[in-house]
Amino acid sequence: MRIRCEVNYIIFDKKSEMNIPELTDIQSAHSRIKSFIHNTPVLKSQQLNELFNCELFFKCENFQKVGAFKFRGATNAVLSLSPREKQRGVVTHSSGNHAAALALAAKMNGLRANIVMPGNAPVVKKNAVAGYGAEITFCEPTLQAREDATRQIMEKTGATLIHPYDNFNVICGQGTAALELLQEKDDIEIVITPVGGGGLLSGTSTFVKGINKKIQVIGAEPLNANDAFISFTSGILTPSVNPVTCADGLLTSLSELTFSIIRKNVDRILTAKEDSIIECMLLVWERMKIIIEPSSATVLAVVKENPGLFERKKIGLIISGGNVDFRSLPF
């Protein structure tokens, strides 16, 4: 499977830029959103434990509303708006999980949501966003067209931009998955999460290191879209250029905000080859009988490729989502 990608989000949320979240911010976010979200299950598989020679605990955000962790961050961002901002509504540009998450979060709280989507977005995604009641603006499938359409909506309506990862409140919301994981299993030694734009890894690492600095936090990334690995190891923020990977949820690059948080809190970033990602996705489908998307499979793939790092450890794996196009599977 070959996927071409532009960096989809250049309009950053300047209000949140370099406002670094802390442990208490994640805890406050959870108190704020817990009546709106699912406290997703933590599942185990004896077969996979034996295969990988470690104890694996899967925090299954594929069972979250809209099928992905994105609903946590979108909900926290919506609930954190001022009354005046709520009156004016929210806007983003996305054709993925964030679009659906923001549309549903806005609907549940009586807000108007404007979603800019490229006209060539999959019909299933268009229908999902429309089904949640968002007002969709279609544009040409270019970065400039998305930015221009978003900016026009902001100028016309005063809507607040809710960026999918370069947003303080979104990051705090994403960190609540780790909070629930460690509430249920407090002796975990390592937590692994996928990394694309870095919102999930930023929120996760903020909470985990705030609770217990001895717990390792690791980001999992496709080798074919390894901008976070390059940025982390070099210390210089380096965006992706047309990455090609089956893990289409991890094509975006880090922002300055998420890069700053990750450099502060994350122990290491590991990469996984395409065949490992696909193999681990299939393993979870077959052995655990749950549907996960390729991006989610990266967390197990880095365990597979680095057995010496994880042998006999207790490992929490945050499964980011389960939104799969069954007409275009990588296996």
C-alpha positions as CSV (number, residue, x, y, z in Angstrom):
1,M,0.0,0.0,0.0
2,R,1.4,3.4,-1.0
3,I,0.1,6.5,0.6
4,R,1.3,10.0,-0.2
5,C,0.9,12.7,2.4
6,E,1.3,16.4,2.9
7,V,1.7,17.9,6.4
8,N,-1.9,18.6,6.9
9,Y,-1.9,21.2,9.7
10,I,0.1,24.3,9.4
11,I,-2.4,26.7,11.0
12,F,-1.3,26.3,14.7
13,D,-3.2,27.3,17.8
14,K,-1.1,30.3,18.9
15,K,-2.9,30.6,22.2
16,S,-1.6,27.2,23.3
17,E,1.9,27.5,21.7
18,M,4.5,26.4,24.3
19,N,2.0,26.3,27.1
20,I,3.3,23.0,28.6
21,P,0.8,20.9,30.4
22,E,1.4,19.3,33.8
23,L,0.1,16.4,35.8
24,T,-2.7,18.4,37.3
25,D,-3.9,19.5,33.9
26,I,-4.4,15.9,32.8
27,Q,-6.2,15.1,36.0
28,S,-8.5,18.2,35.6
29,A,-9.2,17.2,32.0
30,H,-10.3,13.7,33.1
31,S,-12.6,15.1,35.7
32,R,-14.0,17.4,33.0
33,I,-14.6,14.8,30.3
34,K,-15.2,11.5,32.1
35,S,-19.0,11.7,31.9
36,F,-18.8,12.2,28.1
37,I,-16.2,9.5,27.2
38,H,-15.9,5.8,27.5
39,N,-13.5,4.4,30.1
40,T,-12.1,1.9,27.6
41,P,-11.1,-1.6,28.7
42,V,-7.6,-2.8,29.4
43,L,-7.3,-6.2,27.7
44,K,-4.7,-9.0,27.9
45,S,-3.8,-12.0,25.8
46,Q,-2.0,-14.9,27.2
47,Q,-1.0,-16.1,23.7
48,L,0.6,-12.7,22.9
49,N,2.3,-12.6,26.3
50,E,3.9,-16.0,25.6
51,L,4.8,-15.0,22.0
52,F,6.6,-11.8,23.1
53,N,7.8,-13.0,26.5
54,C,6.4,-10.1,28.4
55,E,3.1,-9.0,30.0
56,L,1.1,-6.8,27.7
57,F,-1.8,-4.6,28.7
58,F,-3.8,-3.1,25.8
59,K,-5.6,0.1,26.6
60,C,-8.3,-0.2,23.9
61,E,-9.1,3.2,22.5
62,N,-10.6,1.4,19.5
63,F,-13.6,1.1,21.7
64,Q,-13.7,4.9,22.4
65,K,-16.5,7.0,20.8
66,V,-15.8,7.6,17.1
67,G,-13.4,4.6,17.4
68,A,-10.3,6.6,18.5
69,F,-8.6,8.4,21.3
70,K,-9.2,11.6,19.5
71,F,-12.5,12.0,21.1
72,R,-10.8,12.7,24.5
73,G,-8.9,15.7,23.3
74,A,-11.7,17.1,21.2
75,T,-14.1,16.9,24.1
76,N,-11.7,18.5,26.6
77,A,-11.0,21.3,24.1
78,V,-14.7,21.9,23.5
79,L,-15.5,21.9,27.3
80,S,-12.7,24.3,28.0
81,L,-14.0,27.0,25.7
82,S,-15.4,30.2,27.2
83,P,-19.1,30.9,26.9
84,R,-18.4,33.4,24.1
85,E,-16.2,31.0,22.2
86,K,-18.9,28.3,22.5
87,Q,-21.4,30.6,21.1
88,R,-19.2,31.1,18.0
89,G,-18.5,27.4,17.5
90,V,-15.4,25.5,16.5
91,V,-13.5,24.8,13.3
92,T,-10.8,22.4,12.0
93,H,-9.6,20.9,8.8
94,S,-9.3,17.2,8.7
95,S,-10.5,14.1,6.8
96,G,-9.6,11.7,9.6
97,N,-10.5,10.8,13.2
98,H,-10.1,14.3,14.5
99,A,-12.9,15.6,12.2
100,A,-15.3,13.0,13.5
101,A,-14.2,13.5,17.1
102,L,-14.7,17.3,17.0
103,A,-18.0,17.0,15.2
104,L,-19.4,14.6,17.9
105,A,-17.9,16.6,20.8
106,A,-19.5,19.8,19.5
107,K,-22.9,18.1,18.9
108,M,-23.0,16.6,22.4
109,N,-22.4,20.1,23.8
110,G,-24.7,22.1,21.5
111,L,-22.0,23.8,19.5
112,R,-21.7,24.5,15.8
113,A,-18.8,22.6,14.2
114,N,-17.3,23.6,10.9
115,I,-15.1,20.9,9.3
116,V,-13.1,21.6,6.2
117,M,-12.5,18.4,4.2
118,P,-10.9,17.8,0.8
119,G,-13.5,16.9,-1.8
120,N,-11.7,13.6,-2.5
121,A,-12.0,12.4,1.1
122,P,-13.5,8.9,1.4
123,V,-17.2,8.8,1.4
124,V,-17.4,6.9,4.6
125,K,-15.5,9.7,6.4
126,K,-17.7,12.4,4.8
127,N,-20.8,10.5,6.0
128,A,-19.5,10.0,9.5
129,V,-18.7,13.7,10.0
130,A,-22.1,14.7,8.4
131,G,-23.8,12.2,10.6
132,Y,-22.5,13.9,13.7
133,G,-24.1,17.2,12.6
134,A,-21.1,19.2,11.5
135,E,-21.2,21.7,8.7
136,I,-18.7,20.5,6.1
137,T,-16.9,22.8,3.7
138,F,-15.3,20.9,0.8
139,C,-12.1,22.2,-0.8
140,E,-9.4,21.2,-3.2
141,P,-7.1,18.4,-1.9
142,T,-4.2,20.8,-1.2
143,L,-2.7,22.2,2.0
144,Q,-3.2,25.8,0.8
145,A,-6.9,25.2,0.0
146,R,-7.5,23.7,3.4
147,E,-5.8,26.5,5.2
148,D,-7.6,29.2,3.1
149,A,-11.0,27.6,3.7
150,T,-10.4,27.3,7.5
151,R,-9.2,30.9,7.8
152,Q,-12.2,32.2,5.9
153,I,-14.6,30.4,8.3
154,M,-12.7,31.7,11.3
155,E,-12.9,35.3,9.9
156,K,-16.6,35.0,9.0
157,T,-17.9,33.2,12.1
158,G,-15.3,33.9,14.8
159,A,-15.1,30.1,15.3
160,T,-12.2,28.8,17.4
161,L,-9.7,26.6,15.7
162,I,-9.3,23.2,17.5
163,H,-6.0,21.8,16.2
164,P,-5.7,18.0,16.4
165,Y,-2.5,18.1,18.4
166,D,-1.0,21.6,18.6
167,N,-3.4,22.5,21.3
168,F,-2.9,22.5,25.1
169,N,-6.4,21.3,25.9
170,V,-6.3,18.6,23.2
171,I,-3.1,17.3,24.6
172,C,-4.5,17.2,28.2
173,G,-7.5,15.3,27.0
174,Q,-5.3,12.7,25.2
175,G,-3.3,12.1,28.4
176,T,-6.5,10.8,30.1
177,A,-6.1,7.4,28.4
178,A,-2.8,6.8,30.3
179,L,-4.5,8.0,33.5
180,E,-7.2,5.3,33.2
181,L,-4.6,2.7,32.3
182,L,-2.4,3.3,35.4
183,Q,-5.5,3.6,37.6
184,E,-6.3,0.0,36.5
185,K,-2.8,-1.4,36.4
186,D,-0.4,0.6,38.6
187,D,2.6,-1.7,38.4
188,I,3.3,-1.1,34.7
189,E,7.0,-0.5,33.9
190,I,6.7,0.8,30.3
191,V,4.0,2.7,28.4
192,I,4.1,2.7,24.6
193,T,2.0,4.9,22.4
194,P,2.0,5.7,18.7
195,V,3.4,9.0,17.6
196,G,2.3,11.1,14.6
197,G,1.7,14.7,15.4
198,G,2.5,13.9,19.0
199,G,-0.6,14.9,20.9
200,L,-1.2,11.4,22.3
201,L,2.5,10.8,23.2
202,S,2.7,14.3,24.8
203,G,-0.4,13.8,27.0
204,T,0.6,10.3,27.9
205,S,4.2,11.2,28.8
206,T,3.0,14.2,30.9
207,F,0.8,12.1,33.0
208,V,3.1,9.0,33.3
209,K,6.2,11.0,34.3
210,G,4.0,13.2,36.6
211,I,2.9,10.1,38.5
212,N,6.1,8.0,38.4
213,K,9.3,9.1,36.7
214,K,10.6,5.5,36.9
215,I,8.0,4.3,34.3
216,Q,9.5,4.5,30.8
217,V,7.5,6.2,28.1
218,I,8.2,5.2,24.5
219,G,6.9,6.4,21.2
220,A,6.3,4.0,18.4
221,E,6.6,5.2,14.8
222,P,6.7,3.7,11.3
223,L,10.3,3.5,10.0
224,N,8.9,5.0,6.7
225,A,7.5,8.0,8.6
226,N,10.2,8.5,11.2
227,D,10.3,12.3,11.6
228,A,9.7,12.0,15.4
229,F,12.6,9.6,15.7
230,I,14.9,11.9,13.7
231,S,13.8,15.0,15.6
232,F,14.1,13.3,19.0
233,T,17.6,11.9,18.3
234,S,19.0,15.0,16.6
235,G,17.3,17.5,18.9
236,I,16.2,19.5,15.8
237,L,12.5,19.5,14.8
238,T,12.5,17.8,11.4
239,P,9.1,17.4,9.5
240,S,8.3,14.5,7.2
241,V,8.4,14.9,3.5
242,N,5.9,12.6,1.7
243,P,6.1,9.6,4.0
244,V,4.8,6.3,2.6
245,T,3.3,3.9,5.2
246,C,0.3,1.7,5.9
247,A,-0.1,3.5,9.2
248,D,-2.0,6.4,7.7
249,G,-2.8,7.9,11.1
250,L,0.8,8.7,11.7
251,L,1.7,10.7,8.6
252,T,1.7,14.1,10.3
253,S,4.8,15.7,11.8
254,L,5.4,17.0,15.3
255,S,4.7,20.6,16.2
256,E,7.0,22.8,18.3
257,L,4.7,22.3,21.2
258,T,4.6,18.5,21.1
259,F,8.3,18.3,20.3
260,S,9.1,20.3,23.4
261,I,6.9,18.0,25.6
262,I,8.3,14.9,24.1
263,R,11.9,16.0,24.5
264,K,11.2,16.7,28.2
265,N,9.2,13.5,29.1
266,V,9.8,10.7,26.6
267,D,12.6,8.1,27.2
268,R,13.0,7.0,23.6
269,I,11.2,6.7,20.2
270,L,11.4,3.4,18.4
271,T,10.5,2.7,14.7
272,A,8.9,-0.4,13.2
273,K,9.1,-1.8,9.6
274,E,6.0,-2.0,7.5
275,D,5.9,-5.8,7.6
276,S,6.1,-5.8,11.4
277,I,3.2,-3.3,11.6
278,I,1.0,-5.4,9.3
279,E,2.0,-8.7,11.1
280,C,1.1,-7.3,14.5
281,M,-2.1,-5.8,13.3
282,L,-3.1,-9.2,12.0
283,L,-1.9,-10.9,15.2
284,V,-4.2,-8.7,17.3
285,W,-7.2,-9.3,15.0
286,E,-6.6,-13.1,15.1
287,R,-5.6,-13.7,18.7
288,M,-7.6,-11.0,20.6
289,K,-10.6,-10.8,18.2
290,I,-10.5,-7.0,18.2
291,I,-10.2,-4.6,15.2
292,I,-7.2,-2.2,15.4
293,E,-5.9,0.1,12.7
294,P,-2.3,0.0,11.4
295,S,-1.3,3.0,13.5
296,S,-2.3,1.2,16.6
297,A,-0.2,-1.9,15.6
298,T,3.0,0.1,15.8
299,V,3.1,-0.2,19.6
300,L,3.2,-4.0,19.4
301,A,5.5,-3.9,16.3
302,V,8.3,-2.1,18.3
303,V,8.0,-4.7,21.0
304,K,8.4,-7.4,18.3
305,E,11.5,-5.7,16.8
306,N,13.2,-5.0,20.1
307,P,12.7,-8.1,22.3
308,G,15.7,-7.4,24.5
309,L,14.2,-4.1,25.7
310,F,10.9,-5.6,26.8
311,E,11.6,-9.2,27.9
312,R,9.7,-10.0,31.1
313,K,8.5,-6.4,31.5
314,K,5.0,-5.2,32.3
315,I,4.0,-3.0,29.3
316,G,1.0,-0.8,28.7
317,L,0.2,-0.4,25.1
318,I,-2.2,2.4,24.1
319,I,-4.2,1.2,21.1
320,S,-5.0,4.5,19.4
321,G,-8.0,3.4,17.3
322,G,-9.8,0.9,15.2
323,N,-11.1,2.8,12.2
324,V,-10.2,0.6,9.2
325,D,-11.3,0.7,5.6
326,F,-12.2,-2.9,5.1
327,R,-12.1,-2.4,1.3
328,S,-8.4,-1.6,1.5
329,L,-6.7,-3.8,4.1
330,P,-2.8,-4.0,4.2
331,F,-3.0,-7.8,4.4
